Amino acid sequence: MSILKDKTIVITGASRGIGREIALSCAKKAANIVIAAKSAEPNPKLPGTIFSVAEEVEALGARALPIQVDVRDHAQVFALMQTTAETFGGIDMIINNAGAISLTNVENTRPNLYDRMMSINARAVYLTAHAALPWLKQSKHAHILSLSPPLNLDPRWFKAHAPYTLSKYGMTMLSLGMAEEFKSHNIAVNCLWPRTIIATAAIEFALMGKEAFQQCRTPAIMADAALAILEQPTSFSSNTLLDEEALALVGIKAFDQYRYDASYNGELGADLFLDDCLWST
């Protein structure tokens, strides 16, 4: 029996992509899943809403709570945590998956876009933890997991898109700080990042186009990696792991099963902030 059984997990950005995949994987472990995202209405280009994912979670036999939330709004985030605790009796885990991306330099990043990335990425990590902390302190298996990269101070990651880099590194730095701050409360705080690019809407519409999917892995690898971390004891904290490193914790070292295109034998694309990433300038 998984340690996640009957645990309550709040996942931001859970209406599609990696967030949805993590929600379904946790549901298979009989966790209570809070689908927290802005998507409440169907979009023909971006299938999936908080309600459709809730139906998928319930079809797996788990309890679901869809809540529309904008992680930039502190009142909505506090209400999200209060409603979650009232519904399930507490909060055990937070997964900070919601994200905003624009690979633009300082000159070409509008102020409102800069603020959007900082608010949805870095600030939301603070806000979800701050709002959920009273209940996390009471949990016997409390975890905070943020989808943010290891810190790589090579100037290449600042030259072309410093605003985005700052927002994602801010997530990681906040997480490392919280890991130390919350250690006495037995709350684990870790970060997870993909080794390769993942076939998501961000890749298709914001970055490289769907033709890049053959160089991608599926969101399932991030879901399995998240599970590997969430099932660790709360002493497992202050780590910034790639998905492959997280899977190694549970003995998974073969990754071909996660290829988006099983017939593609070429090299997969390394994600941002990794030394061998070739597709970012």
C-alpha positions in Angstrom: 0.0 0.0 0.0 1.3 3.4 -1.0 2.1 6.0 1.7 0.1 8.4 -0.5 -3.2 6.6 0.3 -5.7 9.1 1.7 -3.1 11.9 1.6 -4.4 15.2 0.3 -2.4 16.7 -2.5 -2.9 20.2 -4.0 -1.5 20.4 -7.5 -1.4 23.8 -9.3 -1.7 23.9 -13.1 -3.3 20.5 -13.0 -5.8 20.8 -15.8 -3.4 19.5 -18.5 0.1 18.4 -19.3 2.5 17.5 -16.5 0.1 18.6 -13.8 -2.7 16.4 -15.0 -0.3 13.5 -15.4 0.9 13.9 -11.8 -2.8 14.2 -10.6 -3.7 10.9 -12.3 -0.6 9.1 -11.0 -1.3 10.2 -7.5 -4.9 9.2 -7.9 -3.8 5.7 -8.7 -2.2 5.6 -5.3 -5.6 6.5 -3.7 -4.6 10.1 -2.7 -7.1 12.9 -2.5 -6.4 15.2 -5.5 -7.1 18.9 -5.6 -7.0 20.1 -9.2 -6.1 23.8 -8.8 -5.9 25.7 -12.1 -7.4 28.6 -14.1 -8.9 26.3 -16.8 -12.5 25.9 -16.1 -13.8 26.2 -19.7 -12.8 23.9 -22.6 -10.4 25.3 -25.1 -10.2 23.7 -28.6 -6.4 24.1 -28.8 -5.7 23.1 -25.2 -7.9 20.2 -24.1 -8.5 19.7 -20.4 -10.2 21.6 -17.6 -10.2 21.2 -13.8 -13.5 19.4 -14.2 -12.4 17.0 -16.8 -9.4 16.0 -14.8 -11.5 15.6 -11.7 -13.7 13.2 -13.6 -10.5 11.2 -14.6 -9.3 11.2 -11.0 -12.7 9.9 -9.8 -12.7 7.2 -12.5 -9.6 5.9 -10.9 -11.4 5.5 -7.6 -9.8 8.6 -5.9 -11.5 11.7 -4.5 -11.2 14.9 -6.4 -11.7 18.5 -5.7 -11.6 20.9 -8.7 -11.0 24.5 -7.8 -10.5 27.4 -10.2 -7.6 29.5 -8.9 -5.2 32.1 -10.1 -2.0 31.5 -8.2 -1.2 35.3 -8.5 -4.1 36.2 -6.3 -3.3 35.6 -2.6 -7.0 35.7 -1.5 -7.7 32.9 -4.0 -4.8 30.8 -2.8 -5.7 31.2 0.8 -9.3 30.2 -0.1 -8.0 27.2 -2.0 -6.1 25.9 1.1 -9.0 26.6 3.4 -11.5 24.8 1.2 -9.1 21.9 0.7 -8.6 21.5 4.5 -12.4 21.7 5.2 -13.1 19.1 2.5 -10.5 16.5 3.3 -9.5 17.4 6.9 -6.1 18.7 6.1 -3.3 19.2 3.6 -0.3 16.9 3.1 1.4 17.9 -0.1 1.7 20.9 -2.4 3.0 20.5 -6.0 3.9 23.8 -7.6 3.4 23.0 -11.3 1.7 26.1 -12.6 4.1 28.1 -14.8 4.5 31.0 -17.2 7.3 31.2 -19.8 8.6 33.7 -22.3 12.2 33.2 -23.6 12.7 37.0 -24.1 15.6 39.1 -23.0 15.2 42.2 -20.8 14.9 44.6 -23.8 12.0 42.6 -25.2 10.1 41.6 -22.1 7.2 43.9 -21.3 6.7 44.8 -17.7 3.4 43.0 -17.4 5.0 39.8 -18.8 7.9 40.1 -16.4 5.4 40.5 -13.5 3.4 37.5 -14.8 6.4 35.2 -14.8 7.6 36.3 -11.4 4.1 35.9 -9.9 3.1 32.6 -11.4 6.6 31.1 -11.0 8.6 32.3 -8.0 6.0 34.2 -6.0 3.5 31.3 -6.1 5.9 28.9 -4.4 6.0 31.3 -1.5 2.3 31.9 -1.5 1.1 28.3 -1.6 3.5 27.3 1.2 2.6 30.3 3.3 -1.1 29.6 2.9 -0.9 25.8 3.5 1.7 25.8 6.3 -0.7 25.5 9.2 -2.0 22.2 7.8 1.4 21.0 6.5 2.7 21.3 10.0 0.0 18.9 11.2 0.7 16.3 8.5 2.7 13.1 9.2 4.0 13.1 5.6 4.3 16.7 4.4 5.9 17.4 1.1 6.3 20.5 -1.0 7.5 19.8 -4.6 8.3 22.6 -7.1 8.9 22.0 -10.8 12.0 24.2 -11.1 15.5 23.6 -12.2 18.9 23.1 -10.6 20.8 26.3 -10.3 23.2 26.7 -13.2 25.0 30.1 -13.1 26.5 29.8 -16.6 25.8 33.3 -18.1 24.2 31.7 -21.2 21.1 31.2 -19.0 20.8 34.9 -18.3 21.8 36.5 -21.6 18.9 35.5 -23.7 16.0 35.2 -21.2 17.1 36.6 -17.8 13.5 37.4 -16.6 12.3 33.8 -17.1 15.6 32.4 -15.6 15.2 34.6 -12.6 11.6 33.5 -12.0 12.5 29.8 -12.3 15.7 30.1 -10.2 13.6 32.0 -7.7 11.4 28.9 -7.3 14.4 26.8 -6.6 16.0 29.3 -4.2 12.8 29.7 -2.2 12.5 25.9 -2.1 16.0 25.5 -0.7 15.3 28.1 1.9 12.0 26.6 2.9 13.6 23.2 3.2 15.9 24.5 6.0 13.1 26.7 7.5 10.6 23.9 7.7 13.0 21.1 8.7 12.0 21.3 12.3 8.3 20.7 11.3 9.2 17.6 9.3 8.1 19.1 6.0 10.2 18.0 3.0 10.8 20.5 0.3 12.3 19.5 -3.1 12.6 20.5 -6.7 12.1 18.5 -9.9 13.1 19.2 -13.4 13.0 17.2 -16.7 16.2 15.9 -18.2 14.7 16.3 -21.6 12.1 18.4 -23.1 8.5 17.2 -22.5 5.7 17.0 -25.0 3.4 19.7 -23.5 1.5 22.7 -24.8 4.4 25.0 -23.8 6.7 23.2 -26.3 4.0 23.1 -29.0 2.7 26.7 -28.7 5.3 28.8 -26.9 8.6 27.4 -27.9 9.4 24.9 -30.6 6.2 23.6 -32.3 4.7 20.2 -32.3 7.3 19.0 -34.8 9.7 18.9 -31.8 7.7 16.3 -30.1 9.7 13.4 -31.6 12.6 14.8 -29.5 10.5 14.8 -26.3 9.5 12.4 -23.6 5.9 12.2 -22.4 4.7 13.9 -19.2 4.5 10.4 -17.6 8.2 10.5 -16.8 7.7 13.6 -14.6 4.6 12.1 -12.9 6.6 8.9 -12.1 9.5 11.0 -10.9 7.2 13.1 -8.7 5.8 10.0 -7.1 9.3 8.7 -6.4 10.0 11.9 -4.5 6.6 12.2 -2.7 6.9 8.6 -1.4 10.3 9.4 0.2 10.4 10.0 4.0 10.2 13.7 5.0 13.9 13.6 5.9 14.5 13.5 2.1 14.6 17.3 1.6 16.5 20.2 0.0 17.1 18.3 -3.3 17.1 19.6 -6.8 16.6 16.5 -8.9 16.3 15.8 -12.6 13.5 13.3 -13.4 16.1 10.6 -14.2 17.7 11.1 -10.8 14.4 10.9 -9.0 13.4 7.7 -10.8 16.8 6.1 -9.8 15.6 6.4 -6.2 13.0 3.7 -6.9 15.2 1.6 -9.2 14.0 2.9 -12.6 17.0 3.4 -14.9 15.5 2.6 -18.3 13.7 5.5 -19.9 12.8 4.5 -23.5 9.2 3.8 -22.3 8.8 7.5 -21.9 9.7 8.5 -25.4 6.9 10.4 -27.2 7.8 8.8 -30.5 9.0 5.2 -29.9 10.1 4.9 -33.5 12.4 7.9 -33.3 16.0 6.7 -32.6 17.7 10.1 -32.6 18.9 12.2 -29.6 16.3 13.7 -27.4 16.4 17.4 -26.6 17.9 18.4 -23.3 15.8 20.8 -21.4 16.7 24.4 -20.4 19.4 25.1 -17.7 21.3 21.9 -18.4 24.9 22.1 -19.7 24.2 20.0 -22.9 21.1 21.9 -23.9 21.6 23.0 -27.5 18.2 24.6 -28.5 18.4 27.7 -26.4 20.5 30.7 -27.5 
